Amino acid sequence: MAKDPWTDPDPQRGDFDAELTAADPRDAQVVEAGSGGKVTIVVSLEGEDAKRLQRIAAERGQRPGEVVAALLRDA
């Protein structure tokens, strides 16, 4: 059975080379290891999903971004 780097707990060097080659260079930034770089994830919701997120945030007494951050940490 072939390995799937997207689900493998230990992806190897080169596993995502095809995706990186196909990506628009404007969508990626190369950062040297140990440079203190950070990952930023942009989440865009609209319609019913946005309303649900706002409701959850209000129930928790948080901002929508705080709810998303908590969900990502817990994932």
C-alpha positions as CSV (number, residue, x, y, z in Angstrom):
1,M,0.0,0.0,0.0
2,A,1.3,3.4,-1.0
3,K,2.0,6.0,1.7
4,D,-0.1,9.1,1.8
5,P,2.1,12.0,3.0
6,W,-1.0,14.0,3.9
7,T,-2.0,11.5,6.6
8,D,1.4,9.9,7.4
9,P,2.5,10.9,10.9
10,D,6.1,11.2,9.6
11,P,6.2,12.8,6.2
12,Q,9.5,12.7,4.5
13,R,11.6,15.1,2.6
14,G,10.3,15.5,-0.9
15,D,6.8,14.2,-0.1
16,F,5.2,17.5,-1.1
17,D,7.6,18.5,-3.9
18,A,4.9,18.1,-6.6
19,E,2.5,20.3,-4.7
20,L,5.2,22.9,-4.1
21,T,6.2,22.9,-7.8
22,A,2.6,23.4,-8.9
23,A,1.9,26.2,-6.4
24,D,2.0,29.8,-7.5
25,P,5.3,31.3,-6.1
26,R,3.3,34.3,-4.8
27,D,1.4,31.9,-2.5
28,A,4.5,30.6,-0.7
29,Q,7.4,32.0,1.3
30,V,10.6,30.1,1.9
31,V,11.9,30.5,5.5
32,E,15.2,29.1,6.7
33,A,15.0,26.6,9.6
34,G,15.5,28.1,13.0
35,S,14.7,31.6,11.8
36,G,11.8,32.0,14.1
37,G,9.3,31.9,11.3
38,K,5.6,31.6,12.0
39,V,2.7,30.0,10.2
40,T,-0.4,32.1,9.5
41,I,-3.6,30.4,8.6
42,V,-6.3,32.5,7.0
43,V,-9.9,31.2,7.6
44,S,-12.7,32.7,5.6
45,L,-16.3,31.8,6.4
46,E,-19.6,33.2,5.1
47,G,-23.3,32.5,5.3
48,E,-24.5,29.9,7.8
49,D,-21.0,28.9,8.8
50,A,-20.1,32.4,9.8
51,K,-23.3,32.8,11.8
52,R,-22.5,29.5,13.6
53,L,-19.0,30.7,14.4
54,Q,-20.4,34.0,15.7
55,R,-23.0,32.2,17.9
56,I,-20.3,29.8,19.3
57,A,-18.0,32.7,20.1
58,A,-20.8,34.7,21.8
59,E,-21.7,31.6,23.9
60,R,-18.1,31.3,25.0
61,G,-17.6,35.0,25.6
62,Q,-14.8,35.0,23.0
63,R,-14.0,36.5,19.6
64,P,-14.5,34.3,16.5
65,G,-10.7,34.1,16.0
66,E,-10.2,32.8,19.5
67,V,-12.7,30.0,18.9
68,V,-10.9,29.0,15.7
69,A,-7.5,29.1,17.4
70,A,-8.8,26.9,20.2
71,L,-10.3,24.4,17.6
72,L,-6.9,24.2,15.8
73,R,-5.0,23.7,19.0
74,D,-7.4,20.9,20.0
75,A,-7.3,19.2,16.6
